[in-house]
Amino acid sequence: MLSMVNRARLNEAEARIRQRACGMRSCVFYVGVQAMKRVWLAAIAATVLCWQMCPQMAAGELQRDVLSIAYAKGKNLVAAAYRGGQVVVWDFESGRVKNVYNASAPKVTLSQPLAHFSAGGRRLAFTQEGDAGLISYDLETGAATVLVPHRLLVKGIGAFSWSQLADSVLVAIGRDVLLINGQGHMLWQHRLETRAIITDVVWHPSESYYTVATDNGEVSTWEAASGRVISSTKLDTGGHSAAVKVGWTSEDTLVASVRGVSLAILDPESLKPKKITACNCLDFTWSPGGKEIFAWEPPNIAIFSEAGQRTREIRTPFAGEGPIVWAGEGRLLTAFSDSTVVLRDARGGKVLRTFAP
């Protein structure tokens, strides 16, 4: 693994030493040099090997975590976004890989790696690096549309949410919320009067208003047409910045989780907490109507009633990063070891299917 020039210089030095040693009729010095040469060669070889392999190994480990999972029931598709920005799409029934996007993505991403299907599953949008910060692919035609160009990303994209009623998407960038249509045109932009960073943005089921969460624990609801704030509250983040996720499990129930701290049921009008439960939650999802809430609390899945009472838990052998998504018919999609996504029975946690990248 030495260059030809370095090897030639080493051989010349060895020859001079051999001549000097033979002239002195002493081979002890020469043997010592030979031993030192072998040690030196081994050290350089190991160093070069580390230069060549260690960064890739470290980057590979960083990219293994699944940070986002999406499910399109109408199209029978599952998608996952990985820490390094790669996005993989599988056929839901067979578990076969259908597409891989951002295969050569950079090791560090400005935006949170996210992937979400549009209503009906026709489009898949995901964050990426390069000229496009958020891009949408039409899964029928393969046509790509840049929804958010990279030039707009003063901060990375923290969250986005497809409309279920129109071809548009809410996007959170730093302290700004943008409404972008399916052609990539900005319809409006709203900036929060705060120093905190937005960690989630979701539509209310009626889509007459939307809810925003920030990393200082603030949760607020805004009227979509006027941009007027309707109500707000602040959750305890444990004295430090923390990702806050929100979700309307029904028209009358808003759930919020402070990462690693708590899960809360909020009043839909005032947003005041009705029930707060300590929970090392990293993500949550819910069954239809919000009858049950499933939270990833590694290495377990914690199940809560619609009122926020912890009812039971499902033990798993996986303790890593864990997005969790309802997949219909009493099933959940969760992350698992070796960069896989698994389909689980929501009652006992049995793995029904594995999606491997």
Buried (B, 14 or more C-beta within 10 A) or exposed (E): EBEEEEEEEBEEEBEEBBEEBEEEEEEEEBEEBBEEBEEEBEEEEEEEEEEEEEEEEEBEEEBBBBBBBBBBBEBEBBBBBBBBBBBBBBBBEEBEEBBEBBEEBEBEBBBBBBBBBBBEBBBBBBBBBEEBBBBBBBBEEEEEBBBBEBEBBEBBBBBBBBBEEEBBBBBBBBBBBBBBBBEBEEEEBBEBEBEBBBBBBBBBEEBEBBBBBBBBBBBBBBEBEEEEBBBBBBBEBEEEBBBBBBBBBBEEBBBBBBBBBBBBBBBBEEBEBBBBBEBBBBBBBBBEEBEBBBBBBBEBBBBBBBEBEBEEBBEBEBEBBBBBBBBEEEBBBBBBEEBBBBBBBBEEBEEEBEBBB
